[in-house]
Amino acid sequence: MSVDNDRKDEASKWRKRYQQAIYAISHDLGAPLRHIEAFSSMLLEEADQDELVLSDEQKVWLGHIIGAGALSKRMLTELSELSRIYTAKGQFKTYEVEDLLGALDIAAVPPPGVNRVNVDIDRISQAVQDLSVNAQEYGDGCSIEVAAGASGLSIKVINHTGGLDLQQWDEACAPFNRLGARVDEEHIGLGLSRALAVAEKHGGELRFDHGNVELVLPEAPP
């Protein structure tokens, strides 16, 4: 076995342990966060019914606590789901490339060179959606190109205005990183992390190429 393969195997082992730790942490923190949110809501409800005297400022503080608790709970739920991409078995099925593109609603001619791929269609669909949304957020529109290469089927999301640079790419692939923007209920900052996890779960890759992102899926055996 080569040194590179040894390193890949070791990295895979550590990634699995990391994902298991994420799942445990997100599960254990869920209960106290639910209690904080519930008790804060009860206090605010009592204040609204004049059963508890709170100033307007204190009511605002409680509202912030409730909002922060809800957001933290959402983040933990999403983090737990991210770990399950790696650990769950998945619903894999072999698709002809033409059928896969149809299922993903990608208007492209199937490229010669790759006939079929084995995918969890729901996960792949989410990954393509995440990459498209990311291109919209950090650029000005996108298009999708499909090609075949030595590594398999390539689904490339082309950012019309250049998108991220290489340094931003590394940062953006980290969970809950929105490159300086705040995480909120609408923008949780997990799109690229989720797409990367899906690519690796399929034995593929997520590549960065001059502002564009390429999802590569290995060809299924005949």
C-alpha positions in Angstrom: 0.0 0.0 0.0 1.4 3.4 -0.9 2.1 6.2 1.5 -0.7 8.3 0.0 -3.2 5.4 0.5 -2.0 5.0 4.1 -2.7 8.7 4.7 -6.1 8.5 3.1 -7.1 5.5 5.2 -5.9 7.3 8.4 -7.7 10.5 7.4 -10.9 8.4 6.8 -10.6 6.8 10.3 -10.2 10.2 12.0 -13.1 11.7 10.0 -15.3 8.9 11.1 -14.4 9.4 14.7 -14.9 13.2 14.3 -18.4 12.6 12.8 -19.3 10.2 15.7 -18.2 12.9 18.2 -20.3 15.5 16.4 -23.4 13.3 16.6 -22.9 12.7 20.3 -22.3 16.4 21.1 -25.3 17.5 19.1 -27.5 14.9 20.7 -26.4 15.7 24.3 -26.7 19.5 23.9 -30.2 19.3 22.4 -32.0 18.7 25.7 -30.6 21.7 27.7 -31.2 24.0 24.8 -34.8 22.8 24.6 -35.2 23.5 28.3 -33.7 27.0 28.0 -36.0 27.9 25.1 -39.1 26.4 26.9 -38.5 28.0 30.3 -37.8 31.4 28.6 -41.0 31.2 26.6 -42.9 30.3 29.8 -41.5 33.4 31.6 -42.4 35.6 28.7 -45.9 34.2 28.5 -46.5 34.8 32.2 -45.3 38.4 31.8 -47.7 38.9 28.9 -50.5 37.6 31.2 -49.4 40.0 34.0 -48.5 37.0 36.2 -44.9 38.1 36.2 -43.6 41.7 36.3 -40.9 42.3 33.7 -39.8 45.5 32.2 -39.9 46.0 28.4 -36.2 45.7 28.3 -36.3 42.4 30.2 -38.9 41.1 27.8 -36.6 41.9 24.9 -33.7 40.0 26.6 -35.9 37.0 27.0 -36.9 37.3 23.3 -33.2 37.2 22.4 -32.7 34.2 24.6 -35.6 32.3 22.9 -34.3 33.3 19.4 -30.7 32.2 20.2 -32.0 28.9 21.7 -34.0 28.2 18.6 -31.1 29.0 16.3 -28.7 26.9 18.4 -31.1 24.0 18.3 -31.4 24.3 14.5 -27.6 24.3 14.2 -27.3 21.2 16.3 -30.0 19.5 14.2 -28.2 20.4 11.0 -24.8 19.3 12.4 -26.3 15.9 13.4 -27.7 15.5 9.9 -24.3 16.3 8.5 -22.7 13.5 10.6 -25.4 11.1 9.3 -24.3 11.7 5.7 -21.1 9.9 6.6 -22.5 7.3 9.0 -25.9 6.3 7.5 -26.0 3.6 4.9 -27.9 5.7 2.3 -30.4 4.7 -0.4 -28.0 4.0 -3.3 -29.2 3.1 -6.7 -27.5 2.7 -10.1 -28.6 5.3 -12.6 -27.9 5.7 -16.3 -26.3 9.2 -16.7 -29.2 10.4 -18.8 -31.7 9.3 -16.1 -29.6 10.9 -13.4 -29.5 14.3 -15.2 -33.3 14.1 -15.7 -33.8 13.3 -12.0 -31.7 16.3 -11.1 -33.5 18.5 -13.6 -30.2 19.3 -15.4 -30.7 20.2 -19.0 -27.5 18.7 -20.5 -26.5 16.1 -23.0 -25.1 12.9 -21.3 -21.3 13.0 -22.0 -19.7 10.0 -23.7 -17.3 8.1 -21.5 -19.4 7.5 -18.4 -22.5 5.3 -18.7 -23.8 5.0 -15.2 -23.3 6.0 -11.6 -24.4 4.6 -8.2 -25.9 7.4 -6.1 -28.2 8.3 -3.3 -30.4 10.5 -5.4 -31.8 12.6 -2.5 -28.3 13.3 -1.2 -26.9 14.2 -4.7 -29.9 16.4 -5.4 -29.3 18.3 -2.1 -25.6 18.7 -2.9 -26.3 20.2 -6.4 -28.9 22.5 -4.8 -26.4 23.6 -2.1 -23.8 24.3 -4.7 -26.2 26.3 -6.8 -27.4 28.3 -3.9 -23.8 29.0 -2.8 -23.0 30.3 -6.3 -26.0 32.6 -6.1 -24.9 33.9 -2.7 -21.3 34.6 -3.5 -21.7 35.5 -7.2 -24.3 36.6 -9.7 -26.0 33.5 -11.1 -24.7 30.2 -12.2 -25.0 27.5 -14.8 -24.3 23.7 -14.7 -21.9 21.8 -17.1 -21.7 18.0 -17.2 -18.6 16.2 -18.5 -16.9 12.8 -18.2 -13.3 12.3 -17.1 -10.9 9.7 -15.8 -12.4 10.1 -12.3 -16.0 9.7 -13.4 -18.9 12.0 -14.0 -18.3 15.7 -13.4 -21.2 18.1 -12.5 -19.7 21.5 -12.5 -21.5 24.6 -11.1 -20.1 27.6 -13.1 -20.2 30.9 -11.2 -20.9 33.7 -13.6 -18.9 36.3 -11.6 -15.9 34.3 -10.4 -17.2 33.3 -7.0 -14.9 32.4 -4.1 -11.1 32.5 -4.3 -9.0 29.6 -3.1 -8.5 31.0 0.5 -12.2 31.6 0.9 -13.0 28.1 -0.4 -11.1 26.5 2.5 -12.9 28.7 5.0 -16.3 28.2 3.4 -16.1 24.4 3.6 -16.0 24.6 7.4 -19.4 24.1 9.1 -21.3 27.3 10.0 -18.9 29.5 8.1 -20.5 32.3 6.0 -17.2 34.2 5.4 -17.9 36.9 8.0 -21.7 37.0 7.6 -23.8 36.0 10.6 -25.4 32.6 10.8 -29.2 32.9 11.0 -32.3 30.8 10.5 -32.3 31.3 6.7 -28.5 31.0 6.2 -27.0 28.3 8.4 -23.7 28.1 6.6 -23.6 24.3 5.9 -24.0 24.1 2.1 -20.4 23.4 1.1 -19.8 21.2 4.1 -22.8 19.1 3.2 -21.9 18.9 -0.5 -18.4 17.8 0.5 -19.7 15.1 2.8 -22.0 13.8 0.0 -19.2 13.7 -2.5 -17.0 11.7 -0.1 -19.9 9.4 0.9 -20.1 8.5 -2.8 -16.4 7.9 -3.1 -16.1 11.0 -5.2 -14.6 14.5 -4.8 -15.6 18.1 -4.5 -13.1 20.2 -6.5 -12.6 23.9 -6.6 -11.6 25.4 -9.9 -11.2 29.1 -10.4 -14.4 30.1 -8.6 -16.4 27.1 -9.9 -17.2 23.9 -7.9 -17.1 20.5 -9.4 -18.8 17.4 -8.0 -17.2 14.3 -9.3 -18.9 10.9 -9.0 -17.1 7.6 -9.8 -18.5 5.5 -12.7 -20.5 2.4 -11.5 -19.2 -0.9 -12.8 -21.1 -2.5 -15.6 
